[in-house]
């Protein structure tokens, strides 16, 4: 006669068998890890994921940690079926074109490893060009910075991690994004020097001024959104992508507010799309900002507009 424990086991087995990744688990049941990896790479390629070999390695490393992948590949007896099952769950999500960062729950950025969810953009290597530009032009002297549209808190955390005397405020319209940023700042031991607040750009900052303002605002032209890769189009927040009809809506608001928010001579850095340098520089010049320059990322694309507020003597 089956008892309560047997019922729990039966229910757990039924739940396990009903998981979406069941086809992968069935396909991999009699394979060793080498064959599983080869099959995973083939499936990722068939799903349209070009970096299939690299992504398969990330998925395997994440599942097998702390065991080194090479050790696991060399000895089938070291790998438990539970780990293969976990790999199948993760791989199934990735095959649905959910971003790898969301599948794994984190993304490396600068020297940090940041939490990522569907509520924030995945921090991208291109944005590190903004971090590099700021660090190259700002000393380690104390300053107070503002990050508009902070999202995951990536820029704010990266800069504060490099400058121990700096403090910062991150603003975002999304409470869910702010929750992620808060977790990242806490994980990076930066909460003592960083604050977060909900708001639309700088609208709520009536009595504040800053030594540095940074932002990676939404800058994708609206009609382009539908043609983006599924990872971005379907799984990242549209409000962090949609720059309006010409991609410049956020820049118009932010740049118009910079003279009010920046202290005299204070600096700003804005990430831009590869073809937006002329338009954004024009907006900054029209707002009376000075020392304007456009900096490129590692791919040679225009990526950052940098400048400063006018000094008191003009």
TAPE-V477600 format. One record per run of one state. SS is the DSSP state (@ for helix, = for strand, . for the rest). FROM is the first residue (numbers start at 0). TO is the last residue. If there is no record, write none. Layout:
ss=SS from=FROM to=TO
ss=SS from=FROM to=TO
This chain:
ss=. from=0 to=2
ss=@ from=3 to=17
ss=. from=18 to=20
ss=@ from=21 to=27
ss=. from=28 to=31
ss=@ from=32 to=45
ss=. from=46 to=50
ss=@ from=51 to=63
ss=. from=64 to=67
ss=@ from=68 to=73
ss=. from=74 to=74
ss=@ from=75 to=77
ss=. from=78 to=79
ss=@ from=80 to=94
ss=. from=95 to=98
ss=@ from=99 to=103
ss=. from=104 to=104
ss== from=105 to=108
ss=. from=109 to=110
ss== from=111 to=114
ss=. from=115 to=123
ss=@ from=124 to=136
ss=. from=137 to=142
ss== from=143 to=147
ss=. from=148 to=152
ss=@ from=153 to=161
ss=. from=162 to=165
ss== from=166 to=171
ss=. from=172 to=173
ss=@ from=174 to=186
ss=. from=187 to=192
ss== from=193 to=197
ss=. from=198 to=208
ss== from=209 to=214
ss=. from=215 to=218
ss== from=219 to=219
ss=. from=220 to=220
ss=@ from=221 to=226
ss=. from=227 to=228
ss=@ from=229 to=232
ss=. from=233 to=236
ss=@ from=237 to=239
ss=. from=240 to=240
ss== from=241 to=241
ss=. from=242 to=247
ss=@ from=248 to=260
ss== from=261 to=270
ss=. from=271 to=275
ss=@ from=276 to=285
ss=. from=286 to=288
ss== from=289 to=295
ss=. from=296 to=300
ss== from=301 to=307
ss=. from=308 to=313
